[in-house]
Amino acid sequence: MKTERIWGYYRVIDETPNMKVKELVVEPGKSLSMQRHFKRNEFWVIQSGACVVNLESESVPLIQHEIMAIPVEAWHQLTNPYNEPCHVMEIQYGDACDEADIERQALK
């Protein structure tokens, strides 16, 4: 099942109580919110396209097959400043892998 968002969409591929696997598709020029989680870590694997990950105070460009680890409580944001969609496999793991475990940074 596909869940539409203003930045693109995601699909849950697999889910257990302490792990969830999602496919994220971030459209060109779009970004997820700056956010953090208190009960889970994440791994992002770029399947196709490219993106920039803002992790705490650094910005890291990623291309196909590169991986980024997002530790619990770290502020992070996925952004796609490029001209093609970015497909990301997101692997969540920890005490809770649900949409309630999210804090978004207020827009400035």
C-alpha distances in whole Angstrom, upper triangle without the diagonal:
4,7,10,13,17,17,14,10,9,6,7,9,11,13,17,19,20,18,14,13,11,11,12,13,16,18,22,24,21,21,19,22,25,24,24,23,26,24,23,23,21,21,20,20,21,19,20,22,24,24,26,26,28,29,31,34,33,31,30,29,27,26,24,24,26,25,25,26,25,27,27,28,28,28,25,23,22,23,23,26,26,26,22,19,19,16,16,15,16,17,18,21,23,24,21,17,16,16,19,21,21,24,24,28,29,30,33
4,6,10,13,13,10,7,6,5,8,10,13,15,18,20,21,19,15,13,10,9,10,10,13,15,18,20,18,18,16,19,22,21,23,22,25,24,22,23,20,20,19,19,19,17,18,19,21,21,23,23,25,26,29,32,31,28,27,26,24,24,22,23,24,23,24,24,23,26,26,27,27,25,23,21,19,20,19,23,23,22,19,16,16,14,14,14,15,17,18,21,23,25,21,18,16,15,18,20,20,23,22,25,27,27,30
4,7,10,11,9,5,5,6,9,12,15,15,19,20,21,19,15,14,11,10,10,10,12,14,18,19,16,16,14,16,19,19,20,20,23,22,21,21,19,20,18,19,19,19,19,20,21,20,22,22,23,24,27,29,29,27,26,25,24,24,23,24,25,23,23,23,22,24,24,24,24,23,21,19,17,18,18,22,22,22,20,16,16,14,15,15,14,17,17,20,22,23,20,16,14,12,16,17,17,19,19,22,23,23,27
4,7,8,6,4,7,9,12,15,18,19,22,23,24,21,18,17,13,12,10,10,11,11,15,16,13,14,12,15,18,18,21,21,24,24,23,23,21,21,19,20,19,19,19,19,20,19,21,21,22,24,26,29,28,26,26,24,23,23,23,24,25,24,23,24,23,25,25,25,25,23,20,18,16,16,16,19,20,20,18,14,15,14,15,16,16,19,19,23,25,26,22,19,17,14,17,19,18,20,18,21,22,21,25
4,5,5,5,8,11,14,17,19,20,23,24,24,22,18,17,14,13,10,10,9,10,13,14,10,10,9,11,15,15,18,19,22,23,21,22,19,20,18,20,19,19,19,19,19,17,18,18,19,21,23,25,25,23,23,22,22,22,22,24,24,23,22,23,21,24,23,23,22,20,18,15,13,14,14,17,18,18,17,14,14,14,15,16,16,19,19,22,24,25,22,19,16,13,16,18,16,17,15,17,18,18,21
4,6,8,11,14,17,20,23,24,27,27,27,25,22,20,17,16,12,11,9,9,12,11,8,9,9,10,14,16,19,20,24,25,24,24,21,22,20,21,20,20,20,18,18,16,18,18,19,21,23,25,24,22,22,22,21,22,23,25,25,24,23,24,22,25,25,24,23,20,18,14,13,12,13,15,16,17,16,13,14,15,16,18,18,21,21,25,27,28,25,22,19,16,19,20,17,18,15,17,17,16,19
4,7,10,13,16,19,22,23,26,27,26,23,20,19,15,13,10,8,6,6,9,8,5,6,6,9,13,14,17,19,23,24,22,22,19,19,16,18,16,17,16,15,15,13,14,14,16,18,21,22,21,19,19,18,18,18,19,21,21,20,20,21,20,23,23,22,21,18,15,12,10,9,9,12,13,14,13,10,11,12,13,16,15,19,19,23,25,27,24,21,19,16,19,19,17,18,15,16,17,16,19
4,7,11,14,16,19,21,24,26,25,22,19,17,13,11,8,6,5,5,9,10,8,9,9,12,16,17,19,21,24,25,23,22,19,19,16,17,15,15,15,14,14,13,16,16,18,20,23,25,24,21,21,19,18,18,18,20,20,20,20,22,20,24,24,24,23,21,17,14,12,11,11,13,14,14,12,9,10,10,11,14,14,18,19,23,25,27,24,20,19,17,20,20,18,20,18,20,21,20,23
4,7,10,13,16,17,21,22,22,20,16,14,10,8,6,5,7,9,12,14,11,11,10,14,17,17,19,20,23,23,21,20,18,18,15,16,15,15,15,15,16,15,17,17,19,21,24,26,25,23,22,21,19,19,19,20,21,20,20,21,20,23,23,24,23,21,18,15,13,13,13,16,17,17,14,11,11,10,11,12,13,16,17,20,23,25,21,18,16,14,18,19,17,19,18,20,22,21,25
4,7,9,12,14,17,19,19,16,12,10,7,5,4,6,9,11,15,17,14,13,11,14,17,16,18,18,21,20,18,18,15,15,13,14,14,14,15,16,16,16,18,17,19,20,23,26,25,23,22,21,19,19,18,19,19,18,18,19,18,21,21,22,21,20,17,15,13,14,15,18,19,19,16,13,12,10,9,10,10,12,13,17,20,21,18,15,14,12,16,17,16,19,18,21,23,23,26
4,6,9,11,15,17,17,14,11,9,5,5,7,9,12,15,18,20,17,17,15,18,20,19,20,19,22,21,18,18,16,16,14,15,15,14,16,17,19,18,21,20,22,23,26,29,28,26,24,23,21,21,19,19,20,19,19,20,19,22,22,23,23,23,20,18,16,18,18,22,22,22,19,15,14,11,11,10,10,12,13,16,19,21,18,14,13,13,17,18,18,21,21,24,26,26,30
4,6,7,11,13,14,11,7,6,4,7,9,12,15,18,21,23,20,19,17,19,21,19,19,18,20,18,16,16,14,15,14,15,16,15,18,20,21,20,22,21,23,23,26,29,28,26,25,25,22,22,20,20,21,19,19,19,18,20,20,22,22,22,20,19,18,20,21,24,24,25,22,18,16,13,12,10,9,10,11,14,16,18,15,11,11,12,15,16,17,20,21,24,26,27,31
4,7,11,14,14,11,8,5,5,7,10,13,17,19,23,25,22,21,19,22,23,22,22,20,22,20,17,17,15,15,14,14,15,14,17,20,21,21,23,22,25,25,28,31,29,28,26,25,22,22,19,18,20,18,19,19,19,21,22,24,24,24,22,21,19,22,22,26,25,26,22,19,17,13,12,9,10,10,12,14,17,19,17,13,14,15,19,19,20,23,24,27,30,30,34
4,7,11,11,8,6,5,7,10,13,16,20,23,26,28,25,24,21,23,24,22,22,19,21,18,16,16,14,15,15,15,18,17,20,23,24,23,25,24,26,25,28,31,30,29,27,27,24,24,22,20,21,19,20,19,19,21,20,23,24,25,23,23,21,24,25,28,28,29,26,22,20,17,15,11,11,9,10,12,15,16,14,11,13,15,18,18,20,23,24,28,31,32,35
4,7,8,6,4,6,9,12,15,18,21,24,28,29,26,24,21,23,24,21,20,17,18,15,14,15,14,15,16,17,20,19,23,25,26,25,26,24,26,25,27,31,30,29,28,28,26,26,24,22,23,20,20,19,19,19,19,21,22,24,22,22,22,25,26,30,30,31,28,24,22,19,17,13,12,10,9,10,12,13,11,9,10,13,15,15,18,21,23,26,29,31,34
4,6,5,6,9,12,16,18,22,24,28,31,32,29,27,24,25,26,23,21,18,18,15,13,15,15,16,18,19,22,22,26,28,28,28,29,26,28,26,28,32,32,31,30,30,28,28,27,25,25,22,22,20,19,19,18,21,23,24,24,24,24,27,29,33,33,35,32,28,25,22,19,16,14,11,10,9,11,11,10,9,11,14,16,16,18,22,24,28,31,33,36
4,6,8,12,14,18,20,24,26,29,33,33,30,28,24,25,25,22,19,16,16,12,11,14,15,17,19,21,24,25,28,30,30,29,29,27,28,26,27,31,31,31,30,31,29,30,29,27,27,23,23,20,19,19,17,19,22,23,23,24,25,28,30,34,35,36,34,30,27,24,21,18,16,13,11,9,9,8,7,7,9,13,14,14,17,20,23,26,29,32,35
4,7,11,14,17,19,23,25,28,31,32,29,26,23,23,23,20,17,14,13,10,9,10,12,14,17,19,22,23,26,28,28,27,27,24,25,23,24,28,28,28,27,29,26,28,27,24,24,20,19,17,16,15,14,17,19,21,21,22,23,26,28,32,33,35,32,29,26,23,20,17,14,11,8,6,5,6,6,6,9,13,14,13,16,19,22,25,28,30,34
4,7,10,14,16,20,22,25,28,29,26,24,21,22,22,19,17,14,14,11,9,10,10,11,14,15,19,19,23,25,25,24,24,22,23,21,23,27,27,26,25,26,23,24,23,21,21,18,17,15,14,14,14,17,18,20,19,20,20,24,25,29,30,32,29,25,22,20,16,13,10,7,5,4,7,9,8,6,9,13,15,13,16,19,21,24,28,29,33
4,7,10,12,16,18,22,25,26,23,21,18,20,20,18,16,14,15,13,10,11,9,11,12,14,17,17,20,22,22,21,22,20,22,21,23,27,26,25,24,24,22,23,21,19,19,17,16,15,14,15,15,18,18,20,18,19,18,21,23,27,27,29,26,22,19,16,14,10,8,6,5,7,9,11,9,6,8,11,14,13,15,18,20,23,26,28,31
4,7,10,13,16,20,22,24,21,20,17,19,20,18,17,16,18,16,12,12,10,10,10,11,13,13,17,19,19,19,20,19,21,20,23,26,25,24,22,22,19,20,18,16,17,14,15,14,14,16,16,19,19,20,18,18,16,19,20,24,24,26,23,19,16,13,10,7,6,5,6,9,12,15,13,10,11,13,16,15,16,20,21,24,27,28,31
4,6,10,13,16,19,21,18,17,14,17,18,17,17,16,18,17,14,13,11,11,10,11,12,12,15,17,17,17,18,17,19,19,22,25,24,23,21,20,18,18,17,16,16,15,15,15,15,17,17,20,19,19,17,16,14,17,17,21,21,22,19,16,13,10,8,6,5,7,8,12,15,17,15,11,12,12,16,15,16,19,19,22,25,26,29
4,7,10,13,16,18,16,15,14,17,19,18,19,18,21,20,17,16,13,12,10,10,10,9,11,13,14,14,17,16,19,20,23,25,24,22,20,19,16,16,14,14,15,14,15,16,16,19,20,22,21,20,17,16,13,15,15,19,19,19,16,12,10,7,6,5,6,9,11,15,18,21,18,15,15,15,18,18,18,21,20,23,25,26,29
4,6,10,13,15,12,11,10,13,16,15,17,17,21,20,17,16,13,12,9,10,10,10,11,12,12,12,14,14,16,17,21,23,22,19,18,17,15,15,14,14,15,14,14,15,15,18,19,20,19,18,15,13,10,12,12,15,16,16,14,10,8,6,5,6,7,11,12,16,19,22,19,15,15,14,18,18,16,19,18,20,22,22,25
4,6,10,12,10,10,11,14,17,17,19,20,24,24,21,19,16,15,12,12,10,10,10,10,11,11,14,14,17,19,22,24,22,19,18,16,14,14,13,15,16,16,16,18,18,21,22,23,22,20,17,14,11,11,10,13,13,13,10,6,6,5,6,9,10,14,16,20,23,25,23,19,19,17,21,21,19,21,19,21,23,22,25
4,7,8,6,7,8,12,14,16,18,20,23,24,21,20,17,16,13,13,11,12,11,10,10,9,11,12,15,17,20,22,20,17,16,14,13,13,14,16,16,16,16,18,17,21,22,22,20,18,15,12,8,8,6,10,10,11,9,6,5,7,8,11,12,16,18,21,24,26,24,20,20,18,21,21,19,20,18,19,21,19,22
4,6,6,8,10,14,17,19,21,23,27,28,25,24,21,20,16,16,14,14,12,10,11,10,13,14,17,20,23,24,22,19,18,16,15,15,15,18,18,19,19,22,21,25,26,26,24,21,18,14,11,9,7,9,9,8,7,5,7,9,11,15,16,20,21,25,28,30,27,24,23,21,24,24,22,23,20,21,22,20,23
4,6,9,12,15,17,20,23,25,29,30,27,26,22,21,18,18,15,15,13,10,10,9,12,14,16,20,23,23,21,17,17,14,14,14,15,18,19,20,20,22,22,26,27,27,25,22,18,15,12,9,5,6,5,5,5,5,8,11,13,17,18,22,24,28,30,33,30,27,26,24,27,27,24,24,21,22,23,20,22
4,7,11,13,15,18,22,24,28,29,27,26,23,22,19,19,17,18,16,13,12,10,11,14,15,18,21,21,19,16,16,14,15,16,18,21,20,21,20,23,22,25,27,26,23,20,17,13,11,8,5,5,6,7,9,9,10,14,15,19,20,23,25,28,31,33,30,27,26,24,26,26,23,23,20,20,20,17,19
4,7,10,12,15,18,21,25,26,24,23,20,20,17,18,16,17,16,13,12,10,11,12,13,17,19,20,19,16,16,15,15,16,18,20,20,20,19,21,20,23,24,23,21,18,15,11,9,6,6,7,9,10,11,9,10,13,14,17,17,21,22,25,28,30,27,24,23,20,22,22,19,19,16,17,17,15,17
4,6,9,11,15,17,21,23,21,20,17,17,15,16,15,17,16,14,12,9,9,10,10,13,16,17,16,13,14,14,14,16,18,20,18,18,16,18,16,19,20,19,17,14,11,7,6,4,6,8,11,13,13,11,11,13,13,16,15,19,19,22,24,26,24,21,20,17,20,19,16,16,13,13,14,13,15
4,7,8,12,14,18,19,17,17,15,15,13,16,15,17,17,16,14,11,11,10,10,13,15,16,16,14,15,15,15,17,19,20,19,17,15,16,14,17,17,16,15,12,9,6,6,6,9,12,14,16,16,13,12,13,12,15,13,16,16,19,21,23,20,18,17,14,16,15,12,12,10,11,13,12,15
4,6,10,12,16,18,17,17,15,17,15,18,18,21,21,19,17,14,13,11,10,12,13,15,16,14,16,17,18,20,22,23,21,20,17,17,14,17,16,15,13,10,8,6,8,9,12,14,17,20,19,17,16,17,16,17,15,18,17,20,21,22,20,18,16,13,15,14,10,10,6,7,9,9,12
4,7,11,14,17,16,15,14,16,15,18,19,22,22,21,18,14,12,10,8,9,9,12,13,12,14,16,17,20,22,23,21,19,16,16,12,14,14,12,10,6,5,5,8,10,13,15,19,21,21,19,17,18,17,18,16,18,17,19,20,21,19,18,17,15,15,14,10,9,6,6,8,9,11
4,7,10,13,12,12,12,15,15,18,19,22,23,22,20,16,15,12,10,10,10,13,14,14,16,18,19,22,23,23,21,19,15,14,11,12,11,9,8,5,5,6,10,12,16,18,21,24,24,21,19,19,17,18,15,16,14,16,17,18,16,14,14,12,12,10,7,5,4,6,9,11,14
4,7,10,9,9,10,13,14,18,20,23,24,24,22,18,17,13,12,10,10,13,15,16,17,19,20,23,24,23,21,18,15,13,9,9,7,5,6,5,6,9,12,15,19,21,24,27,26,23,21,20,18,18,14,15,12,14,13,15,13,13,13,11,11,8,6,5,7,8,12,14,17
4,6,6,7,9,13,14,18,20,23,25,25,23,21,19,16,15,13,13,17,18,19,19,22,21,24,25,24,22,19,16,13,9,9,6,5,7,8,9,12,14,18,21,24,26,29,28,25,22,21,18,17,14,13,10,11,10,11,10,9,10,10,9,6,5,6,9,11,15,18,20
4,6,8,11,15,17,21,23,26,28,29,27,24,23,19,18,15,15,18,20,21,22,25,24,27,28,27,25,21,18,15,12,9,6,5,9,11,13,15,18,21,25,28,30,33,32,29,26,25,21,20,17,15,12,11,9,9,9,10,11,12,10,6,7,8,12,14,17,20,23
4,7,10,14,17,20,23,25,28,29,27,25,24,20,20,17,17,21,22,23,24,26,25,27,28,26,24,21,18,15,12,10,7,8,11,13,15,17,19,23,26,29,31,34,32,29,26,24,21,19,15,14,10,8,6,5,5,7,9,11,10,7,9,11,15,17,20,23,26
4,7,10,13,16,19,22,25,26,24,22,21,18,18,15,16,20,21,21,21,23,22,24,24,22,21,17,15,11,9,8,5,8,10,13,13,15,17,20,23,27,28,31,29,26,23,21,18,16,12,10,6,5,4,6,6,6,9,11,11,8,10,12,15,17,21,23,26
4,7,10,14,17,19,22,23,21,19,18,15,15,13,14,18,18,18,18,20,19,21,21,19,17,13,11,8,6,5,5,8,9,11,11,14,15,19,21,25,26,29,27,24,21,19,15,14,10,8,6,5,6,9,10,9,12,13,14,11,12,14,16,18,21,23,26
4,7,10,13,15,18,19,18,16,16,13,14,12,14,18,17,17,16,17,15,18,17,16,14,10,8,6,5,7,8,11,10,12,10,12,12,16,18,22,23,25,24,21,17,15,12,10,7,5,4,6,9,12,12,10,12,13,15,12,12,15,16,18,22,23,26
4,7,10,12,15,17,16,14,14,12,14,12,15,18,17,16,14,15,13,14,14,12,10,7,6,5,6,9,11,14,12,14,12,13,12,15,17,21,21,24,22,19,15,13,10,8,6,5,7,9,12,15,15,13,15,16,19,16,16,18,19,20,24,25,27
4,6,9,12,13,12,11,12,10,12,12,16,18,16,15,12,12,10,11,11,10,8,6,5,6,8,11,14,16,14,14,11,11,10,13,14,17,18,20,18,15,12,10,6,6,5,7,9,12,15,18,17,15,16,17,19,17,17,19,18,20,23,24,26
4,6,9,11,11,11,12,12,15,15,19,21,18,16,13,12,9,9,8,6,6,5,7,9,11,15,17,19,17,18,15,14,12,14,14,17,17,19,17,14,11,9,6,5,7,8,12,14,18,21,20,17,19,20,23,21,20,22,22,24,27,27,29
4,6,7,7,8,11,11,15,16,19,21,18,16,13,11,7,6,5,5,6,7,9,12,14,17,20,22,19,19,16,14,11,12,12,15,14,15,13,11,7,6,5,6,9,11,15,18,21,24,23,20,22,21,25,23,22,24,23,24,27,26,29
4,7,9,11,14,15,18,19,23,25,22,19,16,14,10,8,5,6,8,10,12,15,17,20,23,25,23,22,19,17,14,15,14,16,15,16,13,11,8,5,5,7,10,13,16,19,23,26,25,21,23,23,26,25,24,26,25,27,29,29,31
4,7,10,13,15,18,20,24,25,22,19,16,13,10,7,5,7,10,12,14,17,19,23,25,27,24,24,20,18,14,14,12,14,12,12,9,8,6,5,7,10,13,16,19,23,26,29,28,24,25,25,28,27,26,27,26,27,30,29,31
4,7,11,13,17,19,23,23,20,17,14,11,9,6,6,10,11,13,15,18,19,23,26,27,24,23,19,16,13,12,9,11,8,9,6,6,4,6,9,12,15,18,21,24,28,31,29,26,26,25,29,28,26,27,25,26,28,27,29
4,7,10,13,16,19,20,17,13,11,7,6,4,6,10,9,11,12,16,17,21,24,24,21,20,16,14,10,9,7,9,7,9,8,8,5,8,9,13,14,18,20,24,27,30,28,25,26,25,28,26,24,25,23,24,26,24,26
4,7,10,13,16,16,14,10,8,6,5,7,9,12,10,11,11,14,15,19,21,21,18,17,13,10,7,6,5,7,7,10,10,9,6,9,9,13,14,17,19,22,25,28,26,23,24,22,25,24,21,22,20,20,22,21,22
4,6,9,13,13,10,6,5,4,6,9,12,14,11,12,10,13,13,17,19,19,16,14,10,8,6,5,6,7,9,13,13,12,10,12,12,15,15,18,19,22,24,27,26,23,24,22,25,23,20,20,18,18,20,19,20
4,6,10,10,8,6,5,6,7,11,13,14,11,11,8,10,10,13,15,15,12,10,7,6,5,6,9,11,13,16,16,15,12,13,12,14,13,15,16,19,21,24,23,20,21,20,22,20,17,17,16,15,18,17,19
4,6,7,6,4,6,9,11,14,17,18,15,14,11,12,10,13,15,14,10,8,5,5,6,8,11,12,15,19,19,18,15,17,15,17,15,18,18,20,21,24,23,21,22,20,22,19,16,15,14,13,15,15,16
4,6,5,6,8,11,12,16,18,18,15,13,9,10,8,10,12,11,7,6,4,7,9,11,14,16,18,22,22,20,17,18,16,17,15,16,16,18,19,21,21,20,21,20,21,18,15,15,14,13,16,16,17
4,6,8,11,14,16,20,22,22,19,16,13,12,10,10,12,10,6,5,6,9,12,14,17,19,21,25,25,24,21,22,20,21,18,19,18,20,20,22,22,21,22,21,21,18,15,14,13,12,15,16,16
4,7,10,14,16,20,23,23,20,18,15,15,13,14,15,14,10,9,9,11,13,15,18,18,21,25,26,25,22,24,22,23,21,22,22,23,24,26,26,25,25,24,25,22,19,17,16,14,16,16,16
4,6,10,13,16,20,20,17,15,12,13,12,14,16,15,12,10,10,11,12,13,16,16,19,22,23,22,20,21,19,21,20,21,21,23,24,27,26,25,26,25,26,23,20,19,18,16,19,18,18
4,7,10,13,17,18,14,14,11,13,13,15,18,17,13,12,10,9,10,10,12,12,15,19,19,19,16,18,17,19,18,20,21,23,25,27,27,25,26,24,26,23,21,20,18,17,19,18,18
4,6,10,13,14,11,11,9,12,12,15,18,18,14,13,11,10,10,10,12,12,14,18,18,17,15,16,15,17,17,19,20,22,24,27,27,24,26,25,27,24,22,21,20,19,22,21,22
4,7,11,12,9,11,10,13,14,18,21,21,17,16,13,12,10,9,10,10,11,14,15,15,12,14,13,16,16,19,21,23,26,29,28,26,27,26,28,26,23,23,22,21,24,22,23
4,7,8,6,8,8,12,14,17,20,21,18,17,14,13,10,10,10,11,11,14,14,13,10,11,10,13,14,16,19,21,24,27,27,24,25,25,27,25,23,24,22,23,25,24,26
4,6,6,9,11,14,16,20,23,24,21,21,17,16,13,12,11,12,11,13,12,12,9,10,10,13,15,17,20,23,26,29,29,26,27,26,29,27,26,27,25,26,28,27,29
4,6,9,12,15,17,21,24,26,23,23,19,18,14,15,13,15,13,14,12,12,9,9,9,11,14,16,19,22,26,29,28,25,26,26,29,28,26,28,27,28,30,29,31
4,7,10,13,16,19,22,25,22,23,19,18,16,17,16,18,17,18,16,15,12,10,9,10,13,14,18,20,23,27,26,24,25,26,29,27,26,28,27,28,31,31,33
4,7,10,13,17,20,22,19,20,17,16,14,15,15,17,16,19,17,16,12,12,10,11,12,14,17,19,22,26,25,23,25,25,28,25,24,26,25,26,29,29,30
4,7,10,13,16,19,16,17,14,14,13,15,15,18,18,21,19,17,13,12,10,9,10,11,13,15,18,22,22,19,22,22,25,22,21,23,23,24,27,27,29
4,6,10,13,15,12,13,11,12,11,13,15,17,18,21,20,18,14,14,10,11,10,11,12,14,17,20,20,18,20,20,22,20,19,20,20,20,24,24,26
4,6,10,12,10,12,10,12,12,16,18,20,22,25,23,21,17,16,13,12,10,10,10,11,13,17,17,16,18,19,20,17,17,18,19,20,23,24,26
4,7,9,7,9,7,10,11,15,17,20,22,25,24,21,18,17,13,13,10,10,9,11,12,15,15,14,16,16,17,14,13,14,15,16,20,21,23
4,6,6,9,9,13,14,18,21,24,25,29,27,25,21,21,17,16,13,12,10,10,10,13,14,13,16,17,17,14,13,14,16,17,20,22,24
4,6,9,10,13,16,19,23,25,28,30,29,27,23,22,19,18,14,13,10,10,9,11,11,12,14,14,14,11,11,12,14,15,19,21,23
4,6,9,13,16,19,22,25,27,31,30,27,24,24,20,20,16,16,13,13,12,13,13,14,15,15,14,10,10,9,11,12,16,18,20
4,6,10,13,16,20,22,24,28,27,25,22,22,19,19,16,16,14,14,14,16,16,15,17,16,16,13,11,11,11,12,15,17,19
4,7,11,13,17,19,22,25,25,23,20,21,18,19,16,17,15,17,17,18,17,17,17,16,16,13,10,9,9,8,12,14,15
4,7,10,14,16,19,22,21,19,16,17,15,16,13,15,14,16,17,19,18,16,17,15,16,14,11,11,10,10,13,14,16
4,6,10,12,15,18,18,16,14,15,13,15,13,15,15,18,19,21,20,17,17,16,17,15,12,12,10,10,13,13,15
4,7,10,12,15,14,12,10,11,10,12,11,14,15,18,20,23,21,18,18,16,19,17,15,15,13,13,16,15,18
4,6,9,12,12,11,9,12,11,14,14,18,18,22,24,26,24,22,21,19,22,20,17,17,15,15,17,15,17
4,5,8,8,8,7,10,11,15,15,19,21,24,27,29,27,24,24,22,24,23,21,21,18,18,20,18,20
4,7,9,10,10,13,15,18,19,23,24,28,30,33,31,28,27,25,28,27,24,23,20,20,21,19,20
4,6,8,8,12,14,18,20,23,25,29,31,34,32,29,29,27,30,29,26,26,24,23,25,22,23
4,7,9,13,16,19,21,25,27,31,34,36,34,31,31,29,31,31,28,29,26,26,27,25,26
4,6,10,13,16,19,22,25,28,32,34,32,29,28,27,30,30,27,28,26,26,28,26,27
4,6,10,13,15,19,22,25,28,31,29,25,25,23,26,26,24,25,23,24,26,24,26
4,6,10,12,16,18,22,25,28,26,22,23,21,25,24,22,23,22,23,25,23,26
4,7,10,13,16,20,23,26,24,20,21,20,23,23,21,23,22,24,26,25,28
4,6,10,12,16,19,22,21,17,18,17,21,20,19,21,20,22,24,24,27
4,7,10,13,17,20,18,15,16,16,20,19,18,21,21,23,26,26,29
4,6,10,13,16,15,11,13,13,17,15,15,18,18,20,23,24,27
4,7,10,14,13,10,12,14,16,15,15,18,19,22,25,26,29
4,7,10,9,6,9,11,13,11,12,16,17,20,23,25,28
4,7,7,6,10,13,14,12,14,17,19,22,25,27,30
4,6,7,10,13,14,11,13,16,19,22,25,28,30
4,7,10,13,12,10,13,16,19,22,25,28,31
4,6,9,9,7,11,14,17,20,23,26,29
4,7,9,7,10,14,16,19,22,25,28
4,5,6,9,12,15,18,21,23,26
4,5,6,10,12,15,18,20,23
4,6,9,11,15,17,20,23
4,7,10,13,16,19,22
4,6,10,13,15,18
4,7,9,12,15
4,6,9,12
4,6,9
4,6
4
